[in-house]
């Protein structure tokens, strides 16, 4: 995940900041914040699905 994407995601999910707060803090638009959050979630989903397959094969293979 790119650094900017990770930074926006961390502020949203781990620091509990709103999209508006993040946009003001980082000097980017709210739409850019939404874009980064969307990409971060897609990246996490893709990477975690790889581990899920590995775990399923380990336990049931």
Secondary structure by P-SEA (a helix, b strand, c coil): ccaaaaaaaaaaccccccaaaaaaaacccaaaaaaaaaaaaaaaaaaaaaaaaaaaaaacc
